[in-house]
Amino acid sequence: MSKNEGLIYRISGPVVTATGIEARMYEVVRVGHEKLMGEVIEIHGDQSVIQVYEDTSGIRPGEPVLSTGQTLSVQLGPGLLTQIYDGIQRPLQTLEEVMGVFITRGVDADGLDLEKKWDFVATAEKGDEVSGGQVIGTVQETDTITHKIMVPPKSSGKIKTIKSGKFNVTETVCTLDDGTEIRMMQEWPVRHPRPFSQKYAPDTPLVTGMRILDFLFPLAKGGAAGIPGPFGSGKTVTQQSLAKYSDAQLVVYIGCGERGNEMTEVLDEFPHLIDPNTGKPLMNRTVMIANTSNMPVAAREASVYTGITIAEYFRDQGYDVALMADSTSRWAEAMREISSRLEEMPGEEGYPAYLSSRLAEFYERAGRVETLNGEDGSVTVIGAVSPPGGDISEPVSQGTLRIVKVFWGLDAGLARQRHFPAINWLSSYSLYPQSLNQWFRDNIASDFPEVRTQISALLKVEAELQEIVQLVGSDALPIDQQLTLEVARMIREYFLQQNGFDPIDAYSGVQQQYAMAQAILTFQDEAKKAMAAGARLQDVVNVPARTELMRARFAEGYLEKIGGLVDAMVVEIAATAEAN
Amino acid sequence: MTSKEYKTITDIKGPLVFLEKTEPVAYGEIVSIRLSDGSEKNGQVLDTSDDMVVVQVFEGTEAIDRKAGVKFMGDVFKLPVSKGLIGRILDGAGRPRDGGPEIIADENADIIGAAINPYSRQSPHDFIQTGVSAIDCCTTLVRGQKLPIFSASGLPHNDIALQIARQAKLRDSDEEFIVVFCAMGITAEEYNFFRSDLERTGALENAALFVNLADDPAVERLITPRLALTAAEYLAFEHDYHVLVIYTDMTNYCDSLRQIGAAREEVPGRRGYPGYMYTDLAMLYERAGIVKGKKGSITQFPILTMPGDDITHPIPDLSGYITEGQIVISRELHQAGIYPPINVLPSLSRLMGSCIGEKTTREDHKKVSDQMYAAYAQGRELRGLVAIVGEDALNERDLQLLKFADIFEDKFLRQDRDEDRTIDETLNLCWDLMTNIDTKYLVRLDQELIEKYLPEEKNA
């Protein structure tokens, strides 16, 4: 028996032990007569411990195990976009064609369509000196995305032949002097970050169209954010909003241990949604990975790596990529499950001791980089966390918070008050404003950071006042503090609340966000003036123009109207002083 | 294939039997154990290797000794399924319990159940009218949804589940549900209550019952819901039925899971429950839904009792992360004498958005539901404040909201166990009740709806 064939010794759930193969760590092996896909995760002497990506019922000791010599890899090339994959890059559509509606096992499927012909346009020429990461040609993959064909990271040399034309992804489009053949498809091991020249400090915000995020807690392109929240607080809705409206050029959406029906909703909805930044269907810029909670646990563990490798591949082409992982807790639980089958010594709450280093490694794959070909690309990672009972002192939340610079804390209490997005403005934070302020000054308004400071200060003061109100009632407060409460209420109801299901309100440009914040501050100033001149708070608050200002945000062309609405409000507020 | 009988048991521990020197045994294979008195017990392989096989015995290991004979049946657990399941009562391992004949199988279905390809699912969007205002208005149920009832001991969750089973229908349709009822470790009394109610209403003829009672083997509970769901899948996807699966009590199921975990000396997760409980529960809950190209559907109503009324306990917590919302039963409301004591505030239906509105229920549904919810939430909050500062400190708006909370509970939540309100009745009732609040405080409703629906005397 050769060394790449062994026998099953033991089966315990998704963990299989084999003897007789000389496998390397993380090598992909084929298990049993049905050739189920698995990965070596531990080696004890002659025994290799394998996590299997498919259900192991009915497999017996003594069945064969084959090693493949490869580590778990994804296929990268034209055909990734608009695809929906499972955790190990098998297209769900292909699986449906082969197996029907239920996912059975033992089926292999290529991540890319190997037959489809693409229009390859060479951009390099014969005789050019090229190295890893350099673009040698392009394929117009969808309306919005031009797929750049790159020299694989480890190759370099002088181009011997290159030709434009129709090719499938496995045909050679270019050869180098040393005989290296370059195809449109490359393979890359998922657990290994793709190389780049250097990492930059982020300086551009990822505009999401959600006011509370962009305005108060901005995320930089190339940054990492965590969204922890108990169930029902709107993690998934927030993640989906980001996938829809953020101004990344490409989106990789990982449904990791998610609900089947929810995934289906995304799959149904995305093809019909229009990208507000390009006017083209959103699906054109999206790659989806769906590994629902009842699909094999080992594939769930792999799904985040599959996703981030695809994201890095597009980053290397010079794109700004946003990756949403919903939810990283399910990924961590998959690690815990496998670890417990391996009988490893558990760390906190049964999670493996390496949990936090795995989380760190994953988030560290985010970043704004100079690619190997000298372009600027970024991967922004937004990970949802589902802490048990909503208590973020648990290991996954804590491990995440130590690494990410943006924390968007979802709050069950706000969700219960139907305040959406239910992001708590007191507990959330972003460490990026310093590095992004220049961008906001240059592109939106020179006093943008100051306006932001005023708005967040008002919210902080409100929180303090609310404590007093809880004890004595709002009528007991002095009149100027009552006004502060009204202004803060306006910030909450008009600015922070945003209806993700309303076609207009769901997306708010930064310019409009700034105008709305300014309108609130104007209201405060004018109200103070009028009240100093004898107006009653109640009259000031109830001026019709203010209600109109707030309501009109659901109508089209709001940004253009704000100026006029604010002017009308100023006039009416001034009138309340005269009426008294 | 193997009909060989082994007498090589080495250890017996809790529900587990360990044996050695077998021929290769498949993971998940069904096992039959013959005791010295000739009786038989069934089990399933949990761990298999060349040296040792671990078998989990469904009926418990009582009276098994090291001389017992163990046979491996060569196949994984399967349930014989056919349309003949309808109207039958089976025990927790799928054997007839009603004295009737064995089920004549059209096919034998693997009870583990494969995952539905997310790409092959169809988004649920058919509104189910349950006739219970709190559910229809605020946590609307959709066909193909899994919506658990989070309850606690001593609360009337069974009545609510039965009322829903009785009344659930599609609007403007007589199409009825087939009920698959799965009992896990409930008392004989509770079971009789369910059965007699189903009998009384004639629903039993359209139901299949899988029953594992409190004194039945605990380990058997781990397969009972899988049998029920396998039957449900068969009826829904092979015979186009709309199936409503009610299973109770998930807490007993999870405790059995913990028991097995402990016996295997696994590293426990939170509160001693195994680390894979999320995946295990998902493999049950996710067997709900509708698939493309099939007419039938599976809607799930799991009932679980929260130990110590604690919603952060691992069982409700993990369930909440998998299911599409939850209906929370409140002890406080129950003690106030309100039936159904549904606390709408922590209750949620994630699929509600896809099934309400002009085309399916009524144009005002979303906004009315938001307004009722918001007003009630604020009213409840004010109760806390009033307890400290007294009603005098409240302004007019707050006073109205405070009163509204009482009206909401008394008129909207409260209804009879046989009262079946249509969605129109429910929504009209909402409008009637909202006359107790000044129109200018109804900020979540727009003028158009107010003019159209708010009763005249108030509008004037």
Boltz contact constraints between the chains, C-beta under 6 A:
constraints:
  - contact:
      token1: [A, 9]
      token2: [B, 49]
      max_distance: 6.0
  - contact:
      token1: [A, 9]
      token2: [B, 50]
      max_distance: 6.0
  - contact:
      token1: [A, 10]
      token2: [B, 49]
      max_distance: 6.0
  - contact:
      token1: [A, 11]
      token2: [B, 27]
      max_distance: 6.0
  - contact:
      token1: [A, 11]
      token2: [B, 48]
      max_distance: 6.0
  - contact:
      token1: [A, 12]
      token2: [B, 47]
      max_distance: 6.0
  - contact:
      token1: [A, 56]
      token2: [B, 27]
      max_distance: 6.0
  - contact:
      token1: [A, 57]
      token2: [B, 27]
      max_distance: 6.0
  - contact:
      token1: [A, 57]
      token2: [B, 28]
      max_distance: 6.0
  - contact:
      token1: [A, 57]
      token2: [B, 76]
      max_distance: 6.0
  - contact:
      token1: [A, 58]
      token2: [B, 26]
      max_distance: 6.0
  - contact:
      token1: [A, 58]
      token2: [B, 76]
      max_distance: 6.0
  - contact:
      token1: [A, 59]
      token2: [B, 27]
      max_distance: 6.0
  - contact:
      token1: [A, 60]
      token2: [B, 24]
      max_distance: 6.0
  - contact:
      token1: [A, 60]
      token2: [B, 26]
      max_distance: 6.0
  - contact:
      token1: [A, 61]
      token2: [B, 24]
      max_distance: 6.0
  - contact:
      token1: [A, 61]
      token2: [B, 48]
      max_distance: 6.0
  - contact:
      token1: [A, 61]
      token2: [B, 49]
      max_distance: 6.0
  - contact:
      token1: [A, 61]
      token2: [B, 50]
      max_distance: 6.0
  - contact:
      token1: [A, 62]
      token2: [B, 24]
      max_distance: 6.0
  - contact:
      token1: [A, 84]
      token2: [B, 119]
      max_distance: 6.0
  - contact:
      token1: [A, 92]
      token2: [B, 117]
      max_distance: 6.0
  - contact:
      token1: [A, 92]
      token2: [B, 119]
      max_distance: 6.0
  - contact:
      token1: [A, 93]
      token2: [B, 119]
      max_distance: 6.0
  - contact:
      token1: [A, 95]
      token2: [B, 117]
      max_distance: 6.0
  - contact:
      token1: [A, 96]
      token2: [B, 117]
      max_distance: 6.0
  - contact:
      token1: [A, 96]
      token2: [B, 119]
      max_distance: 6.0
  - contact:
      token1: [A, 96]
      token2: [B, 120]
      max_distance: 6.0
  - contact:
      token1: [A, 101]
      token2: [B, 116]
      max_distance: 6.0
  - contact:
      token1: [A, 101]
      token2: [B, 117]
      max_distance: 6.0
  - contact:
      token1: [A, 101]
      token2: [B, 120]
      max_distance: 6.0
  - contact:
      token1: [A, 101]
      token2: [B, 291]
      max_distance: 6.0
  - contact:
      token1: [A, 102]
      token2: [B, 114]
      max_distance: 6.0
  - contact:
      token1: [A, 103]
      token2: [B, 114]
      max_distance: 6.0
  - contact:
      token1: [A, 103]
      token2: [B, 115]
      max_distance: 6.0
  - contact:
      token1: [A, 103]
      token2: [B, 117]
      max_distance: 6.0
  - contact:
      token1: [A, 104]
      token2: [B, 114]
      max_distance: 6.0
  - contact:
      token1: [A, 231]
      token2: [B, 320]
      max_distance: 6.0
  - contact:
      token1: [A, 231]
      token2: [B, 321]
      max_distance: 6.0
  - contact:
      token1: [A, 232]
      token2: [B, 348]
      max_distance: 6.0
  - contact:
      token1: [A, 260]
      token2: [B, 116]
      max_distance: 6.0
  - contact:
      token1: [A, 260]
      token2: [B, 118]
      max_distance: 6.0
  - contact:
      token1: [A, 260]
      token2: [B, 121]
      max_distance: 6.0
  - contact:
      token1: [A, 260]
      token2: [B, 286]
      max_distance: 6.0
  - contact:
      token1: [A, 261]
      token2: [B, 289]
      max_distance: 6.0
  - contact:
      token1: [A, 263]
      token2: [B, 118]
      max_distance: 6.0
  - contact:
      token1: [A, 264]
      token2: [B, 118]
      max_distance: 6.0
  - contact:
      token1: [A, 264]
      token2: [B, 121]
      max_distance: 6.0
  - contact:
      token1: [A, 264]
      token2: [B, 123]
      max_distance: 6.0
  - contact:
      token1: [A, 265]
      token2: [B, 123]
      max_distance: 6.0
  - contact:
      token1: [A, 268]
      token2: [B, 123]
      max_distance: 6.0
  - contact:
      token1: [A, 290]
      token2: [B, 118]
      max_distance: 6.0
  - contact:
      token1: [A, 292]
      token2: [B, 118]
      max_distance: 6.0
  - contact:
      token1: [A, 293]
      token2: [B, 282]
      max_distance: 6.0
  - contact:
      token1: [A, 293]
      token2: [B, 286]
      max_distance: 6.0
  - contact:
      token1: [A, 293]
      token2: [B, 322]
      max_distance: 6.0
  - contact:
      token1: [A, 294]
      token2: [B, 115]
      max_distance: 6.0
  - contact:
      token1: [A, 294]
      token2: [B, 282]
      max_distance: 6.0
  - contact:
      token1: [A, 294]
      token2: [B, 283]
      max_distance: 6.0
  - contact:
      token1: [A, 294]
      token2: [B, 286]
      max_distance: 6.0
  - contact:
      token1: [A, 295]
      token2: [B, 115]
      max_distance: 6.0
  - contact:
      token1: [A, 297]
      token2: [B, 279]
      max_distance: 6.0
  - contact:
      token1: [A, 333]
      token2: [B, 278]
      max_distance: 6.0
  - contact:
      token1: [A, 336]
      token2: [B, 275]
      max_distance: 6.0
  - contact:
      token1: [A, 337]
      token2: [B, 275]
      max_distance: 6.0
  - contact:
      token1: [A, 337]
      token2: [B, 276]
      max_distance: 6.0
  - contact:
      token1: [A, 340]
      token2: [B, 267]
      max_distance: 6.0
  - contact:
      token1: [A, 340]
      token2: [B, 275]
      max_distance: 6.0
  - contact:
      token1: [A, 346]
      token2: [B, 267]
      max_distance: 6.0
  - contact:
      token1: [A, 350]
      token2: [B, 267]
      max_distance: 6.0
  - contact:
      token1: [A, 350]
      token2: [B, 269]
      max_distance: 6.0
  - contact:
      token1: [A, 350]
      token2: [B, 275]
      max_distance: 6.0
  - contact:
      token1: [A, 386]
      token2: [B, 321]
      max_distance: 6.0
  - contact:
      token1: [A, 388]
      token2: [B, 317]
      max_distance: 6.0
  - contact:
      token1: [A, 389]
      token2: [B, 312]
      max_distance: 6.0
  - contact:
      token1: [A, 389]
      token2: [B, 317]
      max_distance: 6.0
  - contact:
      token1: [A, 416]
      token2: [B, 345]
      max_distance: 6.0
  - contact:
      token1: [A, 417]
      token2: [B, 377]
      max_distance: 6.0
  - contact:
      token1: [A, 418]
      token2: [B, 374]
      max_distance: 6.0
  - contact:
      token1: [A, 473]
      token2: [B, 389]
      max_distance: 6.0
  - contact:
      token1: [A, 473]
      token2: [B, 393]
      max_distance: 6.0
